Amino acid sequence: MGVFIISLGLFFCIYEMYKTSQEEKIEREREGHTLPSKYKIYQLITLDEDKEIFLIPNSISFSCKQAYLIRDIIIKTNNLKTKLMNKFEEYELIDNEISTIIHSSEVLEDYDMQELIYKIDSLKRELSNTRIQLLNEDLLTIQKVKDAFYYLSTSKVCVVNGLKKTDFFTKDVPYELKLFDYKYRPLILFLNDFYFCLFSNVILVFDKNGAFSIALDPSALEINLKINTAYASVQNGVVTYPDYVDSDSKCIHTGESETTWLYTTYNGMRDARHSFNPEITKRTDVYEYYTITIRIQEIKVSFIVSSEKAKSTFEKIIGVYNKRNIQPHDPIPELLSLLDNVSGENNDEIRNLIEKYENYTNEKNYFCKEVTI
């Protein structure tokens, strides 16, 4: 009997707890019709990790001649950085305001909260989706460049002084490259604390921190190729390679074979005193090896390589990739863009002019444009 009474008491206690929790749930749902939950708001204002943009305010300047600059890209990129930084400051202000509400007991009217969410959602889209799109990319050209540097990096002999090959052929991606929208992934090299991103018609330069520094015409890249020769001894078909020569080198001359023995008499005949005295066929061949020097303005690096494939692929891009690429283009959009940048926020007339003018411009005469992806 005592056990029955205790069980009955436990049942009523559990029932009351369940009833209370259901009432609280209904009350929360009722409130939810007029005001989103704080957790839901927090989810709305959080930028996706794979899309967020945090810019590097200042970059290290790369020194180069004015003639090699592609101002079209430099102006638009710096303008975009300024715009995105201003948007991000605005985003942070609203984010902090909503975070304060989330962690306090203050309750906003539904209209006010929805307005904050709308603003921050709009800013989030701009931060995540505004890019500088590179125009007139050519797959064949950039593939030739990648092939040349691939065969350079995989040469059986690849000697470079004062530089780690793994640093030069970096796998790192400069941070602000995400500001750009492009069709074909660039070849990225790292030299003297700068990243050089080689596209088919432009070289984007970033400092060691990943901040955008400058945009160069490919003619700023100089490639010099020097062919060297060395002698290799061949004995019974086995080649003894000299320095800088290996099996991927090109043999440009095969010497005449001559036969002798392991042991010979003073007049060059077979020495019969040795029971083991095999015949030896030997000759001297001539092989090529190569010095490839890469120079971007004042920065220079030289590789000594054995690979004939590296030499032939570099021959294909010399004078092709690094030809003069800068085309004459209409300066008016750049002028309007500069005016827009210095004139403040309330300049609808200039923005209308920019939009109208861009509709009549030919993309073939430009290197880039601002887009929403």
C-alpha positions in Angstrom: 0.0 0.0 0.0 2.8 2.3 0.9 4.6 1.6 -2.4 1.3 2.4 -4.3 1.0 5.8 -2.6 4.6 6.7 -3.3 4.2 5.7 -7.0 1.0 7.8 -7.3 2.8 10.8 -5.8 5.7 10.5 -8.3 3.2 10.3 -11.2 1.5 13.6 -10.2 4.9 15.3 -9.8 6.0 14.2 -13.3 2.6 15.2 -14.7 2.9 18.7 -13.2 6.5 19.1 -14.6 5.3 18.1 -18.0 2.3 20.4 -17.9 4.5 23.3 -16.9 7.0 22.6 -19.7 4.2 22.5 -22.3 2.8 25.8 -21.1 6.3 27.4 -21.3 6.7 26.0 -24.9 3.3 27.4 -26.0 4.3 30.8 -24.5 7.6 30.7 -26.4 5.8 29.8 -29.6 3.3 32.7 -29.1 6.2 35.1 -28.6 7.9 33.7 -31.7 5.1 34.9 -33.9 6.0 38.5 -33.2 9.8 38.3 -32.5 12.4 35.9 -33.9 14.4 33.9 -31.3 17.8 35.4 -30.3 19.5 32.2 -31.5 17.8 32.5 -34.9 18.9 36.2 -35.2 22.5 35.2 -34.3 22.4 32.6 -37.1 21.1 35.2 -39.6 23.9 37.7 -38.9 26.8 35.3 -39.0 28.8 35.3 -42.2 29.4 31.9 -43.9 33.0 30.9 -43.2 33.7 30.0 -46.8 32.4 33.4 -48.1 33.5 35.9 -45.5 35.9 38.7 -46.6 38.3 40.3 -44.1 40.5 42.7 -45.9 44.1 43.6 -45.1 44.1 47.4 -44.7 47.7 48.2 -45.9 49.9 46.4 -48.4 53.7 46.5 -49.0 54.4 48.5 -52.1 56.0 46.6 -55.0 58.4 48.8 -57.0 58.1 48.8 -60.7 58.1 51.1 -63.8 54.9 53.0 -64.5 54.8 51.6 -68.0 54.0 48.1 -66.7 51.1 49.1 -64.5 47.6 48.0 -65.4 45.7 50.9 -63.9 42.3 49.5 -64.9 42.7 46.7 -62.3 44.6 48.8 -59.7 42.0 51.5 -59.6 39.0 49.2 -59.5 40.5 46.9 -56.8 41.6 49.7 -54.5 38.1 51.3 -54.9 36.5 47.9 -54.1 38.7 47.4 -51.0 37.7 50.9 -49.7 34.0 50.2 -50.3 34.1 46.8 -48.7 36.0 48.1 -45.7 33.4 50.8 -45.2 30.6 48.1 -45.6 32.4 45.9 -43.1 32.6 48.7 -40.5 28.9 49.2 -40.9 28.3 45.5 -40.6 30.3 45.4 -37.4 28.3 48.2 -35.9 24.9 46.5 -36.6 26.4 43.2 -35.5 27.4 44.7 -32.2 24.0 46.3 -31.8 22.2 43.0 -32.3 24.7 41.1 -30.1 24.0 43.5 -27.3 20.3 42.9 -27.7 20.9 39.1 -27.7 22.8 39.2 -24.5 20.5 41.5 -22.7 16.9 41.4 -21.5 15.9 44.2 -23.8 13.0 43.5 -26.2 12.7 45.3 -29.5 9.6 45.9 -31.5 9.2 43.4 -34.4 9.6 46.2 -37.0 12.9 47.4 -35.5 14.4 44.0 -35.3 13.4 43.1 -38.8 14.9 46.3 -40.1 18.3 45.4 -38.4 18.2 41.9 -39.8 17.4 43.2 -43.3 20.3 45.7 -43.2 22.9 43.2 -42.0 21.7 40.6 -44.5 22.1 43.1 -47.3 25.6 44.0 -46.1 26.5 40.3 -45.8 25.5 39.7 -49.4 27.7 42.6 -50.6 30.7 41.5 -48.5 30.4 37.9 -49.8 29.5 38.4 -53.4 31.2 41.6 -54.7 34.3 40.9 -56.8 36.6 42.2 -59.5 36.1 40.0 -62.5 39.1 39.5 -64.8 38.2 39.7 -68.4 39.5 38.2 -71.7 41.3 35.3 -70.1 42.9 32.8 -72.4 43.1 29.1 -71.4 45.8 28.1 -73.9 48.2 30.9 -72.9 48.0 30.2 -69.2 48.3 26.5 -69.7 51.5 26.9 -71.7 52.9 29.0 -68.8 51.9 26.4 -66.2 53.5 23.6 -68.4 56.8 25.5 -68.6 57.0 26.0 -64.8 55.8 22.5 -64.1 58.7 21.0 -66.2 61.1 23.4 -64.5 60.0 22.2 -61.0 60.2 18.5 -62.0 63.5 18.6 -63.7 65.8 15.9 -62.4 68.5 18.5 -61.8 67.1 21.9 -60.6 69.7 24.0 -58.8 68.9 27.5 -57.5 71.0 29.4 -55.1 69.6 31.3 -52.1 66.1 30.1 -52.5 64.1 27.0 -51.6 62.4 25.5 -54.6 59.4 24.6 -52.5 59.0 28.3 -51.5 59.2 29.5 -55.1 56.7 27.0 -56.3 54.3 27.8 -53.4 51.1 26.0 -52.6 49.9 29.0 -50.6 47.2 31.3 -52.0 47.5 35.1 -51.1 44.5 36.1 -49.0 43.1 38.9 -51.1 43.1 36.8 -54.2 39.5 36.1 -53.1 38.6 39.6 -54.2 38.9 38.4 -57.8 36.6 36.4 -59.9 38.3 34.4 -62.7 37.8 31.5 -65.0 41.3 29.8 -64.9 43.3 29.3 -61.7 46.6 31.3 -61.9 50.2 30.1 -61.5 51.3 31.4 -58.2 55.0 32.0 -57.5 56.6 33.4 -54.3 59.8 35.4 -54.5 61.4 38.1 -52.3 58.4 38.3 -50.0 55.8 38.8 -52.8 53.3 36.5 -54.4 53.1 36.7 -58.2 49.8 35.4 -59.6 50.3 34.8 -63.3 47.0 35.0 -65.3 46.9 34.9 -69.1 46.9 38.7 -69.5 47.9 40.1 -66.2 50.2 39.5 -63.2 48.6 40.3 -59.9 51.1 41.0 -57.1 50.4 40.5 -53.4 52.7 41.1 -50.5 53.8 38.4 -48.0 50.7 39.0 -45.9 48.4 38.3 -48.9 47.4 42.0 -49.4 46.9 43.2 -53.0 49.8 45.4 -54.0 49.7 46.0 -57.8 48.7 44.7 -61.2 51.4 44.3 -63.9 51.4 43.7 -67.6 53.0 40.3 -68.4 55.7 42.1 -70.3 57.1 42.9 -66.9 58.2 39.3 -66.7 61.5 38.7 -68.4 62.7 35.1 -69.2 66.2 34.4 -70.4 67.3 31.0 -71.6 70.9 29.9 -71.9 72.0 26.6 -73.4 75.2 25.0 -71.9 77.0 21.8 -72.9 78.9 19.1 -71.0 80.6 15.8 -71.9 79.3 12.5 -70.6 81.3 9.2 -70.6 79.4 6.2 -71.9 80.9 2.7 -71.1 79.1 -0.4 -72.2 75.9 1.6 -72.7 76.0 3.1 -69.1 76.2 6.9 -69.0 78.2 8.7 -66.3 76.5 12.1 -66.2 78.5 15.2 -65.3 77.1 18.0 -63.0 73.8 19.5 -64.1 73.1 16.6 -66.6 70.8 13.7 -66.1 68.6 11.3 -68.0 66.1 14.0 -69.0 68.8 16.0 -70.7 69.2 16.1 -74.5 72.1 14.4 -76.2 73.2 16.6 -79.0 76.2 14.6 -80.2 77.0 10.8 -80.0 80.7 10.1 -80.1 82.4 7.4 -82.0 82.6 4.1 -80.1 86.0 2.4 -79.5 86.7 -1.0 -78.1 89.3 -1.8 -75.4 89.7 -4.1 -72.4 89.7 -3.7 -68.7 93.4 -4.4 -68.7 95.6 -3.6 -71.6 99.3 -3.8 -72.4 101.5 -0.8 -73.0 100.6 -0.8 -76.7 96.8 -1.0 -76.0 96.3 -4.7 -76.7 94.5 -7.1 -74.4 96.6 -8.1 -71.4 96.5 -12.0 -71.3 97.9 -12.1 -67.8 94.4 -11.4 -66.4 91.9 -14.3 -66.7 89.0 -11.8 -66.1 89.5 -9.1 -68.7 86.2 -8.2 -70.3 85.9 -6.2 -73.5 84.8 -2.5 -73.0 83.0 -0.3 -75.5 83.2 3.3 -74.7 82.5 6.7 -76.2 82.1 10.4 -75.2 78.7 12.1 -75.8 77.8 15.8 -75.6 74.7 16.8 -73.6 72.8 20.1 -73.1 71.8 21.6 -69.8 70.1 25.0 -69.3 70.2 28.2 -67.3 66.7 29.7 -67.0 66.6 33.2 -65.5 63.3 34.7 -64.4 63.2 38.4 -63.7 60.3 40.7 -62.6 61.6 44.2 -62.5 64.4 44.2 -59.9 63.7 40.7 -58.6 65.7 37.9 -60.3 66.2 34.2 -59.8 68.2 31.7 -61.9 67.7 28.0 -62.2 70.2 25.5 -63.6 68.2 22.5 -64.9 68.8 19.3 -66.8 65.3 18.9 -68.4 65.1 19.4 -72.2 61.3 19.5 -71.7 61.7 22.6 -69.5 63.8 24.3 -72.1 61.4 23.6 -75.0 58.3 24.7 -73.0 59.9 27.9 -72.0 60.9 28.6 -75.6 57.2 28.4 -76.4 56.2 31.1 -74.0 59.1 33.5 -74.4 57.8 36.4 -76.5 54.3 35.0 -76.4 53.2 35.2 -72.7 55.4 38.2 -71.9 54.5 40.2 -75.0 53.2 43.7 -74.6 49.6 43.2 -73.5 48.3 46.7 -72.6 45.6 47.8 -75.0 44.3 51.4 -75.4 41.0 51.8 -73.6 38.5 54.5 -72.8 39.7 56.4 -69.7 36.2 58.0 -68.9 34.9 55.1 -66.7 38.2 55.3 -64.7 37.7 59.1 -64.3 34.1 58.6 -63.2 35.2 55.9 -60.8 37.8 58.2 -59.2 35.2 61.0 -58.9 32.8 58.6 -57.3 35.5 57.5 -54.8 36.3 61.0 -53.6 32.8 62.6 -53.8 31.1 60.9 -50.8 28.0 58.8 -50.6 25.3 61.1 -52.0 26.4 61.2 -55.6 23.6 59.5 -57.5 24.3 61.5 -60.7 27.9 60.2 -61.0 26.8 56.6 -60.2 24.1 56.9 -62.9 26.7 58.1 -65.4 29.0 55.2 -64.5 26.2 52.6 -64.9 25.1 54.2 -68.2 28.6 54.4 -69.6 29.5 50.8 -68.6 26.6 49.6 -70.7 28.2 51.0 -73.8 31.8 49.9 -73.2 33.5 47.0 -75.0 34.9 44.4 -72.6 37.6 43.5 -75.1 39.3 46.8 -74.2 39.3 46.2 -70.5 41.0 43.9 -68.0 38.3 43.8 -65.4 35.0 44.9 -64.1 33.2 44.9 -60.7 30.6 42.2 -60.5 28.2 40.6 -58.1 28.6 36.8 -58.1 
